Amino acid sequence: MGTLADDLKSGLTVKTVFTIPLFGGIPVKESVVVTWIVIAILSVLAIWLGHGLSVKNPSKRQLFAELVVSKLDSMIGGMLGPNAGQYTTYLETVLLYIGLSNIMGIFGFVPPTKDLNTTAALAIMSIILIEAAGIRARKVSGWLHSFAEPVAVVTPINVLEIVIRPLSLCMRLFGNVLGSFVIMTLIEHVVPVVLPIVLSLYFDIFDGFIQAYVFVFLTSLFISEACEIPAPTPKKQRRRRKKKIAEKDPGEKILTTVS
């Protein structure tokens, strides 16, 4: 039992790889170094797949890249809806980053998503994008008014969602990655042969991509909701009709006011 506890404690500890000798020493954790590796892999793949593109004679590499991009655009664009399609590229990048980060354990690296700081940073970036998308779509006045929808009494709950949403995204991703690690450590101590290999493929590949998809799906859902412009109320519709009538025929303005 002591060995199991030691293994769990060691695995959950985010180790410092090196220290930058500035401002009294800046520690660089494992999660940061592996994140750099993930960024380098994605950058190299993007450069390799994106160079030498041709319209008349596309190569197999170009056709593969176009297939991947079109599938991602279709999947994430469908989740975002017509009002938030401009955020597709960002969410595709997040999906690839989290997915690749989650499977880094297969290659002997510590997944960055096992560090609470990484998942917290992703969640904070998401909530900033969600609120910014809402402000851009509804303007500041409409964004502020959305906190009082559908009725003003729920305003405190809607304000709390600004904190609850990133916390939920952060803890869901971190908790699933952490839970997978704990389960694998327990299995390795109980059945150290064959079974850990099979389950490792499940937790590192299948479950890793599922968690990436869930994170992006929820972020897309929140962005789509923030960008959704509510239909005008009957009162506003009447005002617009009267305004249009007055603009078309100034003489009707007097009749509209009297009526």
N, C-alpha and C positions, 0 to 999 in steps of 0.2 A: 504493500500500500504506500509505503514511503517513496518507492521508485515512481509509482504512478503520479503521486502528488508532485514530485520533483519535475517529472516530464511535463505535466500540465503547467506548472508554474514557469518552467523554462520556455515552453512554447508560447505562452501568453505574454511573455515579456518582450517588448520591442527594444532590441539591442541597438546600441550606438556603433556605427561602422567607423566613423572618424569624426574629428572635431576641427572645425575651421577656426584658425587662430585670430579671430576678430571679436571685438567687444567682449573680451573676457572668455571667448570660446563659444562657438555655435555648434552644438551637437547635431550630426546628420544621422538620422535613424535608418534602419533597414528599409522601412516602407518608402522612404524618400529615394533611396538608391534604386530599389526595384521599380519605382515609378519612373525614374529616369530611363531604365532599361526598357520598360513598356513603351514610353514615349519614343525612344530611339527605334524600336521595332516597328511601331505604327508609322513613323516618319519615313523610314527606309522603304516599307511596303508601299506607302502612298507615292513616293518618288518613283519607285520602280514600276508600279502599275500605271502611273500617270504620264510618264515621259514617252515621246515618240508616237503620239496619237495621230491617227489618220482617219479621214472621212471615207475615202475611196477604198482603201485596202486595210481594214482593221486587222490587227494580229489576234491570235488566240488570247494573249495576255490582255489586250484591250477589251475583247469581247467578255472575258471573265470579269474584268473590273466594271464594265458597264452593267453586267448582270447583277453583281453584288450591290452596286449603287442603286440600280432600279428597284431591286427587292427591298432594300432598306428604305428608300424613298416611299415606296408603296406602303410598307408596314407602318412606319412612324408617321408619315403624312396622313394615313387613314386614322391614326389615333389622335392626331392634333386637330384635324378638321380643316375646313376651308379658311377659317379666320386666323390661323396660327401656323400656316405652312412655312413661314420664313425661319422658324426655329428648328426645322428638320435636321439641318446639317449639324448643329450643336448636339442634339440628342443622339444622332448617329455616332458622333465622336465619343460621347459618354458611354454609349452601349458597347462600343469596341474596346474602350479603355477598361471598363469594369469587367467585361467578359475575359479579356486577356489577363487582367490582373488576378482574377479568380483562379485561372488555370496555371499560374506561375509555379504553384506548389508541385506540379508534375515534374518540373525541371530543377527542383531542389531549392527554389527561392521561397521566401516568405511572402505570401500574398499581401499587397499593400492594404487591401480591404480588411485585413485582420487588425489593423491599427485604427482605433476609434477616431484619431485625428483625420485620417483620410476620408472615412465615411462622413464625418462631420463637415469637412470642407466641401465634399460633393453635395451634401444636403443644403448647406448655406448658399452655394452657387445656384442650386435649383430654385430655392425660395426667392432669391434676388431676381432671377430670370422670370419667375412666375408673377411677382408683383410688378416688375418693369413691363412685362407683356400686358398686364391688365391696365396699367397707366397709359401705355401706348395705344391700346385699342379703345379705351373708354374716356381718355383724358383724365386729368386729376379729379375733376368734379364727379365724373361718373364712377371712378375708382373709389372715391370716398363714399359715394352713395351706395356702392355695392355692399358695404359693411352693414347697411340697414336693410338688406334684402333677405328674405321676402317681407319681413316686418321689422320695425325698429327695435322690438324687444330682444331680438337675437343678436344685436350689435356686439355685446361683450363676447359672445361665443365666436362670432366671425373674426373679431380682433385677435382672440386667443389662437385661432387657426394659423396665424402668421408664425407663431412659435411651435404649435403642435405639428404642423406639416413637416418642417425640416427635422424635428425630433423624431417623428415617425419614420421618415425616410432613412435617417441616420441609423437608428437603433434596429430597424428591420434588416438592413443590409449587414451591419456589423454583427447582429445577433445570429443570423443564419450562417455566416462564415465562421463565427466563433463556435456555434453549435456543431457544425460539421467537423471542426478540428477536435473538439472534446470527444465526440462519438468515435472518430477514427483513433484517437489515443487510447480510449477504453478497449476498442476492438483489438488493437495491436497487442495489448497486454493479455487479453483473454484468448484470442486465436491469432498468434503471430505469423501464421503461414497461410498463403493463398488468399484467404478472405479479405485481408486489408488491401490487397492489390485490386481486387474487383470493386470493392466499395470506394477505393480511392479514385478510380476512374469515374464513378458515379458522382461523388461529392465534388471532385475537382473540375470535371467537364460539364456534365449534365446540370447538376445543381448550380454550378458557377454561372453558367449562361442563363439559367432560369432566374437567378437573383438579379443579374444584369438587366434582363428583360422586365422584371417586375419594377425595378427602380425607374427605368425609362418610361414604362407604361404609366406609373402613378404620376411622374412629372409631366408627361404629356397630357394626362387627364386634368391635372390642376391648371396647366397652361391653357388648355382648350376651354375650361370653365371660366378662367380669368378673362379670356378674349371674347367670350360669348356676349354679344350685345343684346340686351333684353328687348323684347318687342314693346313698342310704345303703348301706353295705356289709352283707353278710349278718350279720356280728356285731352291728352296730347294730340291724338289723331284729329279731334275736332278743331283744336287750335291750328294745326297745320293746314287743314282744309280751308279754314277761314282766312288764313294768311295767303294761301295760294289764290283764293277767289279775289281777295283785296288787291294782290299784285297784278292779276290779269285785268280786272276792271275796277279802277278806283271808285267808280260810282256805286259798286256793290258794297263798299266798305261801310257806308252809312246803314244800309239794310242789314248787313251782318251784325253790326253793333246793336241795332234796335232789336233784332231777333234774339 
